[in-house]
Amino acid sequence: MTKTIDQLGDLNGKRVLVRSDFNVPLDGTTITDDGRIKAALPTLNRLLDAGARVVVTAHLGRPKPTGGFTFEEKYSLAPVAKRLGELLGKPVALATDLTGESARATVSALRDGEIALLENVRFDPRETSKVDTERETLAAELSTMVDCFVSDGFGVVHRKQASVYDVARALPSAAGDLVLKEVQSLSKATTDPARPYAVILGGAKVSDKLPLIDNLIEKADRILIGGGMMFTFLKALGHEVGSSLLELDQVPTVTEYLERAAAKGVEIVLPIDVVVADEFNGPVAGTFPCDAMPSGKMGLDIGPESGALFAAKLADAKTIAWNGPMGVFENPDYAAGTRAVAQGIVDATANGAFSIVGGGDSAAAVRVLGFDEAGFSHISTGGGASLELLEGKTLPGIAVLEG
């Protein structure tokens, strides 16, 4: 069983290190989607209300530190500290380092019910080191500043990193409310799901989803394929795909998956029409049947007939998992397919289905396209982590919390 916050005992006056996922999109220093920060609030407020002295560690972006702790202003957590303070309604002190003089002084200054944020944990190369002793040394430095650890960054629990895995081994540890909710919700799609069980997959590369498809052929009733990855499937059927995204080396694997699915009675639903342009993000050049796509054109969204087909395939589903948009949804010209699928999921959810939106671009699409998040049963904060759970993998950041 995964250990919970309740098992940490009385937290009044205790210094609690929380690993959160604050890897939010930025436009300069402006946060364009604060969904991950909002998702962290229940755990943080619970700890603060218990009188804990909360110390948060998180990452932002992909800094490339050289040597020791290396500050990069564009990846600073300063905008996160500001927004977190606004959402909590209390100041969030920001240390300018991770385990150095500023961090220790900031943590020491905390009083009961106060919160601080350490600077980007990935400014320290030991965080993501493949060398166990390097990660363990960083974890030991973090551990000396606190009394216990709460893992609440679901978006990183599939990583064996210092602030996710090694700290949990070094301190009394527990899963935060967000991580518990994620695991419990995703387990509804992995352990005896209510049927029919439908999965919608999109995104750019089919290679990113091959392990998931391999697993789903054993578990799902229907697999709906859209996004850039659909063109490798269409190519496997012998269709022209023009200049669309294509992983030609994966065509044999996709062909084998189509054959396996058919043999097991698993329905793989492919688009029947496609919206094309002359170039990526160019103006719409037309909508064509998927078996009559002109050469030289690039498919950027599933077409309206495909959107209606996908929605119909979701109508009677009792469990739905969605990972990946149907097209370049950030451009309104190529958002209709993703919108149709999202609406289909909302309608099925209202009809009793349990629906999971698998993080990353899918979660962003829900917000960008103006859907009420309450229309979905669960919106995951972790793209990679949710994918790996759906693939049936053991996540090191979860396994380490089991007592």
C-alpha positions in Angstrom: 0.0 0.0 0.0 1.2 3.5 -0.8 1.9 5.5 2.4 -0.3 8.5 3.0 0.1 11.9 4.7 -1.9 10.6 7.7 0.8 8.1 8.4 3.4 10.8 8.9 1.7 11.7 12.2 1.3 15.2 13.8 2.9 17.7 11.4 2.5 20.8 13.5 5.9 22.5 13.6 7.5 19.9 11.3 9.5 20.9 8.2 7.9 19.0 5.3 9.6 18.8 1.9 7.1 18.6 -0.9 8.0 17.6 -4.4 5.5 19.4 -6.7 5.2 19.6 -10.4 5.4 23.2 -11.4 6.7 22.7 -14.9 4.2 25.2 -16.3 4.3 26.9 -19.8 5.7 30.5 -19.8 5.5 33.4 -22.2 8.5 35.3 -21.0 7.7 35.5 -17.3 4.0 35.1 -17.7 2.5 31.7 -16.8 0.1 30.8 -19.6 -1.5 27.7 -18.0 -1.4 27.5 -14.2 -3.3 24.1 -14.0 -0.4 22.3 -12.4 -0.1 24.9 -9.7 -3.8 24.8 -8.9 -3.6 21.0 -8.8 -1.0 21.2 -6.0 -3.1 23.4 -3.7 -5.1 20.8 -1.9 -2.0 19.0 -0.6 -0.2 22.3 0.2 -3.2 23.8 2.0 -3.7 20.6 4.0 -0.1 20.7 5.2 -0.2 24.4 6.0 -3.5 24.0 7.9 -1.8 21.3 9.9 0.9 23.8 11.0 3.7 22.4 8.9 6.5 24.4 7.7 6.3 23.6 4.0 9.4 23.6 1.8 8.6 23.0 -1.9 11.0 21.7 -4.5 10.1 21.6 -8.2 11.6 22.0 -11.7 10.8 24.1 -14.7 11.9 23.5 -18.2 15.1 21.6 -19.2 18.1 23.6 -17.9 21.5 22.2 -18.7 23.7 22.9 -15.6 27.4 22.9 -16.0 29.4 21.8 -13.0 27.5 22.6 -9.8 24.3 24.6 -9.2 23.8 26.7 -12.3 21.2 29.5 -12.3 19.4 30.3 -15.6 17.0 33.2 -15.3 14.6 31.9 -18.0 14.0 28.7 -15.9 13.7 30.4 -12.6 10.7 29.5 -10.4 10.2 33.2 -9.5 7.0 33.4 -11.6 5.7 30.2 -10.0 6.4 31.6 -6.5 4.4 34.7 -7.3 1.4 32.8 -8.7 1.5 30.2 -5.9 1.4 33.0 -3.4 -1.6 34.6 -5.1 -3.5 31.2 -5.2 -2.6 30.4 -1.5 -3.4 33.9 -0.3 -0.1 34.1 1.5 3.5 34.9 0.7 5.8 32.2 -0.7 9.5 32.8 0.1 11.8 31.9 -2.8 15.3 30.7 -2.1 17.9 31.6 -4.7 19.5 28.2 -4.5 18.6 24.6 -3.7 20.7 23.5 -0.7 23.0 26.4 -0.2 23.1 29.4 2.1 19.9 31.0 0.8 17.9 27.7 1.0 19.0 27.0 4.5 18.3 30.5 5.7 14.9 30.5 4.0 13.9 27.2 5.6 15.2 28.3 9.0 13.1 31.4 8.9 9.8 29.6 8.3 7.2 29.6 11.1 4.4 27.1 11.5 1.9 27.3 8.6 4.4 29.1 6.3 5.7 28.1 2.9 8.9 28.5 0.9 10.0 27.4 -2.6 13.5 26.3 -3.4 14.9 27.4 -6.7 14.7 25.0 -9.7 15.9 21.6 -8.6 17.2 20.9 -12.1 19.7 23.7 -11.8 21.7 21.1 -9.9 23.0 18.3 -12.3 22.8 15.7 -9.5 19.0 15.8 -9.7 18.9 13.9 -13.0 22.2 12.1 -12.7 22.4 8.5 -13.7 25.0 7.9 -11.0 23.2 6.7 -7.8 25.7 8.3 -5.4 25.4 11.7 -7.0 21.6 11.7 -6.7 21.9 10.3 -3.1 24.3 13.1 -2.1 21.8 15.8 -3.3 19.0 13.9 -1.5 21.1 13.9 1.7 21.6 17.7 1.5 17.9 18.3 1.0 17.1 15.9 3.8 19.2 17.7 6.4 16.9 20.8 6.1 13.6 19.0 6.8 11.9 16.3 8.8 9.8 14.4 6.3 8.9 14.2 2.6 5.6 14.3 0.6 5.7 13.3 -3.0 3.0 15.3 -4.9 4.5 15.9 -8.3 2.7 13.2 -10.3 4.3 14.5 -13.6 7.8 13.3 -12.4 7.0 10.0 -10.5 8.1 8.0 -13.5 11.6 9.4 -13.1 14.3 8.0 -10.8 15.6 11.4 -9.7 17.0 12.8 -6.5 14.0 14.9 -5.4 11.5 12.1 -6.4 13.1 8.8 -5.5 16.3 9.2 -3.4 14.7 11.8 -1.0 11.9 9.4 -0.4 14.3 6.7 0.6 16.2 9.0 3.0 13.2 10.4 4.9 9.9 9.4 6.4 7.8 9.7 3.2 4.2 9.7 1.9 2.3 10.3 -1.2 0.5 13.6 -1.5 -3.3 13.9 -2.2 -2.7 14.7 -5.9 -0.5 11.6 -6.4 -3.0 9.4 -4.6 -5.8 10.8 -6.7 -3.9 10.2 -9.9 -3.0 6.6 -9.1 -6.5 5.8 -8.0 -8.1 7.4 -11.1 -5.7 5.8 -13.6 -6.1 2.4 -11.9 -9.8 2.5 -13.1 -8.5 2.2 -16.6 -5.8 -0.4 -15.9 -7.5 -2.8 -13.4 -10.7 -4.3 -14.5 -12.1 -1.3 -16.3 -15.9 -0.9 -16.9 -16.7 -1.8 -20.5 -16.8 -0.9 -23.2 -13.3 0.6 -22.6 -12.3 3.1 -25.3 -9.0 4.8 -25.7 -8.3 7.8 -27.9 -4.6 8.4 -28.9 -3.2 11.3 -30.7 -0.1 13.4 -30.7 2.8 13.6 -33.2 4.8 10.4 -33.0 3.4 6.9 -33.1 6.7 5.6 -31.6 5.9 7.5 -28.4 2.7 5.4 -28.1 3.8 2.0 -29.3 4.3 0.5 -25.8 0.9 1.8 -24.8 -0.8 0.4 -27.9 0.9 -2.9 -27.3 -0.6 -3.0 -23.8 -4.0 -1.7 -24.8 -4.6 -4.5 -27.4 -4.8 -6.8 -24.4 -7.1 -4.5 -22.4 -9.2 -2.1 -24.5 -12.3 -2.7 -26.6 -11.7 0.2 -29.0 -8.6 2.3 -29.8 -9.2 5.5 -31.7 -6.2 6.9 -33.5 -5.8 10.6 -34.5 -3.1 13.3 -34.6 0.2 13.0 -36.4 0.5 9.4 -35.5 -2.5 8.4 -37.6 -0.5 8.8 -40.8 1.8 5.8 -40.0 -1.4 3.7 -39.6 -2.8 5.1 -42.8 0.5 4.3 -44.6 0.3 0.8 -43.2 -3.1 0.5 -45.0 -1.4 1.6 -48.2 -2.8 5.1 -48.3 -1.1 8.2 -49.6 -0.1 10.5 -46.7 1.6 13.3 -48.6 4.1 15.3 -46.6 2.3 14.5 -43.3 4.2 13.3 -40.2 5.3 9.8 -40.9 7.5 7.3 -39.2 8.2 4.9 -42.0 10.3 2.6 -39.9 7.3 1.9 -37.7 5.0 0.8 -40.5 5.8 -2.9 -40.0 5.1 -2.7 -36.2 1.9 -0.8 -36.8 0.8 -3.4 -39.4 1.5 -6.2 -36.9 -0.6 -4.3 -34.2 -3.5 -4.0 -36.7 -3.4 -7.7 -37.3 -3.2 -8.5 -33.6 -6.1 -6.2 -32.7 -8.2 -7.8 -35.4 -7.4 -11.3 -34.2 -8.4 -10.3 -30.6 -11.5 -8.5 -31.6 -10.2 -5.1 -30.5 -11.5 -2.4 -32.8 -8.9 0.1 -34.0 -10.8 3.1 -35.4 -8.9 5.3 -37.9 -10.0 8.7 -39.3 -12.0 8.7 -42.5 -11.2 12.2 -43.6 -8.4 14.7 -43.0 -7.9 18.5 -43.1 -4.8 19.4 -45.1 -2.5 22.4 -45.8 0.4 23.0 -48.1 2.7 23.4 -45.2 2.7 23.1 -41.4 0.3 25.6 -39.9 -0.4 27.1 -43.3 -4.0 28.0 -44.4 -6.4 25.2 -44.9 -6.1 23.7 -48.4 -9.1 21.4 -48.2 -10.6 18.3 -46.5 -10.1 14.9 -48.2 -11.0 11.3 -47.6 -8.1 9.5 -45.9 -7.9 7.1 -48.8 -7.7 9.9 -51.4 -5.3 12.4 -49.8 -3.3 14.3 -52.5 0.4 14.0 -52.5 2.3 17.1 -51.4 -0.3 18.1 -48.8 0.2 17.8 -45.1 -2.6 16.6 -42.8 -3.1 18.7 -39.7 -6.4 17.6 -38.2 -8.9 14.8 -38.5 -11.9 15.9 -40.6 -15.5 16.5 -39.6 -16.7 13.0 -40.6 -13.9 11.5 -38.4 -14.9 13.7 -35.5 -18.5 12.5 -35.7 -17.3 8.9 -36.1 -15.0 9.1 -33.0 -17.8 10.7 -31.0 -20.2 7.9 -32.0 -17.6 5.3 -30.9 -17.4 7.0 -27.5 -21.2 7.3 -26.9 -21.7 3.9 -25.2 -18.3 3.7 -23.5 -18.1 3.2 -19.7 -14.3 3.8 -19.4 -12.5 6.4 -21.6 -8.8 7.3 -21.6 -7.6 10.1 -23.9 -3.9 10.9 -24.5 -3.0 13.3 -27.3 -4.8 15.9 -29.5 -6.3 15.0 -32.9 -4.6 17.9 -34.7 -2.7 21.2 -34.3 -5.3 22.4 -31.9 -3.4 25.6 -31.0 -4.4 26.9 -34.4 -8.2 27.3 -34.6 -8.2 26.1 -38.2 -7.0 22.7 -37.0 -8.8 22.4 -33.6 -12.2 21.0 -34.7 -11.1 17.4 -34.5 -9.8 17.7 -30.9 -12.9 19.7 -30.0 -15.2 17.0 -31.4 -13.4 14.3 -29.4 -13.4 16.3 -26.2 -17.1 17.0 -26.6 -17.7 13.3 -27.2 -15.9 12.5 -24.0 -18.0 15.1 -22.1 -21.2 13.7 -23.4 -20.2 10.1 -22.6 -19.1 11.2 -19.1 -22.5 12.8 -18.5 -24.0 9.4 -19.6 -22.1 7.6 -16.9 -18.6 6.9 -18.3 -15.5 7.3 -16.2 -13.2 9.5 -18.3 -9.5 10.3 -18.0 -7.6 13.0 -19.8 -4.0 11.9 -19.9 -2.1 15.1 -19.2 0.2 17.1 -21.4 -1.3 18.4 -24.6 -4.7 16.8 -24.0 -5.1 18.7 -20.7 -3.9 21.9 -22.3 -6.4 21.4 -25.1 -9.3 21.1 -22.6 -8.4 24.5 -21.2 -7.5 26.2 -24.5 -10.7 25.1 -26.2 -12.8 26.3 -23.3 -14.2 23.1 -21.8 -15.3 23.0 -18.2 -12.9 20.6 -16.5 -15.8 19.3 -14.4 -17.1 17.6 -17.6 -14.3 15.0 -17.3 -13.9 12.5 -14.5 -10.2 13.1 -14.1 -7.6 15.3 -15.8 -4.1 14.1 -15.2 -1.2 16.5 -14.5 1.4 14.0 -15.8 1.7 13.1 -19.5 4.6 10.7 -19.3 3.7 9.3 -15.9 0.1 8.7 -17.0 1.3 7.0 -20.2 3.6 4.7 -18.3 0.8 3.7 -15.8 -1.5 3.0 -18.7 1.3 0.9 -20.2 1.3 -1.2 -17.1 4.8 0.0 -15.9 6.0 0.3 -12.3 6.8 3.9 -11.6 9.9 4.3 -9.3 8.5 7.4 -7.6 5.4 5.5 -6.6 7.1 2.2 -5.8 9.4 3.9 -3.3 6.4 5.1 -1.3 5.0 1.7 -0.7 5.2 0.5 2.9 
